[in-house]
């Protein structure tokens, strides 16, 4: 759109008394000062253009409640933007902003601010004036710290900070007691302040891919928490207080350095998803049989030499991953897991499988490659739901005739066994 066409659109919007104007994806490189004549505008969409700046006249649009300038090339916002005191939504993501202007102090009506994918290193202390904010989205910037004034945003329910360079959180974070979601993945956090335990409304906490070596005991205060993501840190243990989070349905602690788990993990009786792969667990604590709602369990890439019988009591399990451990056998009680659809046993040291594995008639995928199997039980012929059976790279010289129907349907992968030579 050229400037003549743009001026005509602005003039028509003025004469029509329009309250909304959509100029998105028009390849605009600049806005004329006439934009300031549209004093009746309530919503202005300038997203997806090539704007490098906004004219000062933008400050005349004092009736605006929504301003969308995402996906442009803005390097700064003009100070006059502070005149937009009625703004409720400001969307400036995917630009080249290095700071937010101090004039945001005037945005006391703002409820949603998205400034993700910019080059912000710091937030101005004036951020604390945005007391109406419920949703603050700041991922993929270069933030190294948060100002203490962040604690004034007491109406905030959703706070997104993933993909920054935060090493610590200010203790004032504990004042955000209405927070329901806190996203801190992919930062540089080395510790959490004890005040994190004050976030009693928090339902989701993302802390993946940081540098945490411990979780503070104050985490017990997160009594509303449903989802806790701790993967990709340097945790060697979890605090016993983890057992106080009885509302948890998902616990993800993959790719850490856990050598053990507290027995209190058995208190998490509402858990549905438990992911512990990529740790150093050689055994599991007693009490796991209380996790009766568990549907998915991953213990992949640990140091387990046997499967605790308690796991065989979790009859709601649909997915179990025990690959890349040091298992030499399975208990016959594994046959109790009759709801299983997917079972990963590959890359262990199994020489045999128990007859009772044939009771897992709901299994769709069974992976037992790269073990030491010299035979498999004929009861595996009962697994009529199987669609994939991986037995490659074992020591099998034959299969029982009861499995002929599985072989004939190309369900069984047998490469790397003596019988396939």
Secondary structure as the mmCIF struct_conf table of DSSP 4:
data_model
#
loop_
_struct_conf.conf_type_id
_struct_conf.id
_struct_conf.beg_label_comp_id
_struct_conf.beg_label_asym_id
_struct_conf.beg_label_seq_id
_struct_conf.end_label_comp_id
_struct_conf.end_label_asym_id
_struct_conf.end_label_seq_id
HELX_RH_AL_P HELX_RH_AL_P1 UNK A 3 UNK A 16
TURN_TY1_P TURN_TY1_P1 UNK A 17 UNK A 17
BEND BEND1 UNK A 19 UNK A 19
STRN STRN1 UNK A 20 UNK A 22
TURN_TY1_P TURN_TY1_P2 UNK A 24 UNK A 25
BEND BEND2 UNK A 26 UNK A 26
HELX_RH_3T_P HELX_RH_3T_P1 UNK A 33 UNK A 37
TURN_TY1_P TURN_TY1_P3 UNK A 39 UNK A 40
BEND BEND3 UNK A 42 UNK A 42
STRN STRN2 UNK A 43 UNK A 45
BEND BEND4 UNK A 48 UNK A 49
BEND BEND5 UNK A 52 UNK A 52
HELX_RH_3T_P HELX_RH_3T_P2 UNK A 56 UNK A 60
TURN_TY1_P TURN_TY1_P4 UNK A 62 UNK A 63
BEND BEND6 UNK A 65 UNK A 65
STRN STRN3 UNK A 66 UNK A 68
BEND BEND7 UNK A 71 UNK A 72
BEND BEND8 UNK A 75 UNK A 75
HELX_RH_3T_P HELX_RH_3T_P3 UNK A 79 UNK A 83
TURN_TY1_P TURN_TY1_P5 UNK A 85 UNK A 86
BEND BEND9 UNK A 88 UNK A 88
STRN STRN4 UNK A 89 UNK A 91
BEND BEND10 UNK A 94 UNK A 95
BEND BEND11 UNK A 98 UNK A 98
HELX_RH_3T_P HELX_RH_3T_P4 UNK A 102 UNK A 106
TURN_TY1_P TURN_TY1_P6 UNK A 108 UNK A 109
STRN STRN5 UNK A 112 UNK A 114
BEND BEND12 UNK A 117 UNK A 118
HELX_RH_3T_P HELX_RH_3T_P5 UNK A 125 UNK A 129
TURN_TY1_P TURN_TY1_P7 UNK A 131 UNK A 132
BEND BEND13 UNK A 134 UNK A 134
STRN STRN6 UNK A 135 UNK A 137
BEND BEND14 UNK A 140 UNK A 141
HELX_RH_3T_P HELX_RH_3T_P6 UNK A 148 UNK A 152
TURN_TY1_P TURN_TY1_P8 UNK A 154 UNK A 155
STRN STRN7 UNK A 158 UNK A 160
BEND BEND15 UNK A 163 UNK A 164
HELX_RH_3T_P HELX_RH_3T_P7 UNK A 171 UNK A 175
TURN_TY1_P TURN_TY1_P9 UNK A 177 UNK A 178
STRN STRN8 UNK A 181 UNK A 183
BEND BEND16 UNK A 186 UNK A 187
HELX_RH_3T_P HELX_RH_3T_P8 UNK A 194 UNK A 198
TURN_TY1_P TURN_TY1_P10 UNK A 200 UNK A 201
STRN STRN9 UNK A 204 UNK A 206
BEND BEND17 UNK A 209 UNK A 210
BEND BEND18 UNK A 213 UNK A 213
HELX_RH_3T_P HELX_RH_3T_P9 UNK A 217 UNK A 221
TURN_TY1_P TURN_TY1_P11 UNK A 223 UNK A 224
STRN STRN10 UNK A 227 UNK A 229
BEND BEND19 UNK A 232 UNK A 233
BEND BEND20 UNK A 236 UNK A 236
HELX_RH_3T_P HELX_RH_3T_P10 UNK A 240 UNK A 244
TURN_TY1_P TURN_TY1_P12 UNK A 246 UNK A 247
BEND BEND21 UNK A 249 UNK A 249
STRN STRN11 UNK A 250 UNK A 252
BEND BEND22 UNK A 255 UNK A 256
HELX_RH_3T_P HELX_RH_3T_P11 UNK A 263 UNK A 267
TURN_TY1_P TURN_TY1_P13 UNK A 269 UNK A 270
STRN STRN12 UNK A 273 UNK A 275
BEND BEND23 UNK A 278 UNK A 279
BEND BEND24 UNK A 282 UNK A 282
TURN_TY1_P TURN_TY1_P14 UNK A 286 UNK A 287
HELX_RH_3T_P HELX_RH_3T_P12 UNK A 288 UNK A 290
TURN_TY1_P TURN_TY1_P15 UNK A 292 UNK A 293
STRN STRN13 UNK A 296 UNK A 298
BEND BEND25 UNK A 301 UNK A 302
BEND BEND26 UNK A 305 UNK A 306
HELX_RH_3T_P HELX_RH_3T_P13 UNK A 309 UNK A 313
TURN_TY1_P TURN_TY1_P16 UNK A 315 UNK A 316
STRN STRN14 UNK A 319 UNK A 321
BEND BEND27 UNK A 324 UNK A 325
HELX_RH_3T_P HELX_RH_3T_P14 UNK A 332 UNK A 336
TURN_TY1_P TURN_TY1_P17 UNK A 338 UNK A 339
BEND BEND28 UNK A 341 UNK A 341
STRN STRN15 UNK A 342 UNK A 344
BEND BEND29 UNK A 347 UNK A 348
BEND BEND30 UNK A 351 UNK A 351
HELX_RH_3T_P HELX_RH_3T_P15 UNK A 355 UNK A 359
TURN_TY1_P TURN_TY1_P18 UNK A 361 UNK A 362
BEND BEND31 UNK A 364 UNK A 364
STRN STRN16 UNK A 365 UNK A 367
BEND BEND32 UNK A 370 UNK A 371
BEND BEND33 UNK A 374 UNK A 374
HELX_RH_3T_P HELX_RH_3T_P16 UNK A 378 UNK A 382
TURN_TY1_P TURN_TY1_P19 UNK A 384 UNK A 385
BEND BEND34 UNK A 387 UNK A 387
STRN STRN17 UNK A 388 UNK A 390
BEND BEND35 UNK A 393 UNK A 394
BEND BEND36 UNK A 397 UNK A 397
HELX_RH_3T_P HELX_RH_3T_P17 UNK A 401 UNK A 403
HELX_RH_AL_P HELX_RH_AL_P2 UNK A 404 UNK A 408
TURN_TY1_P TURN_TY1_P20 UNK A 409 UNK A 410
STRN STRN18 UNK A 412 UNK A 413
TURN_TY1_P TURN_TY1_P21 UNK A 415 UNK A 416
BEND BEND37 UNK A 417 UNK A 417
HELX_RH_3T_P HELX_RH_3T_P18 UNK A 418 UNK A 420
#
